[in-house]
């Protein structure tokens, strides 16, 4: 991305236009585009300064609500991103799911459930080990088989 022109050049451009030279002639004099001079003059008339606008990332949508997010995660650490988004919406904070995810990553908060963590009180999350010689899932077929190559029923 290109850097903005120096403030010295910007102030000389504004002074030249205010001195009576046209924007087109000023652009040719300083070897910049006409749109640069026009936009610089608009900025100067609007803000009173020739300084470039701040650059970089915009702040996170949830930056002002960090305490609320931390409170929700601390009170219910097993929330999913969707559930957290809905909980925030219930409090009047409407943001997208990806915004919540990015903000949680920046705050080093995690909603991931561990492999053996129970999602609720009555269901195990981890798989039970298979018995020796038995497929872990009876619906799985051997690797070399597909639906078209699976052997048919034996003849009667």
ABEGO torsion letter per residue (X at the ends): XBBBBBAAAAAAAAAAAAAGBBAAAAAAAAGBBAAAAAAAAAAAAAAGBABBBBBEBBBBAAAAAAAAAAAAAAABAABBAAAAAAAAAAAGBBBBAAAAAAAAAAAGBBABBBAABBABAABBABBBBBBBGBBABAABBBAABBAAABBBBBBX
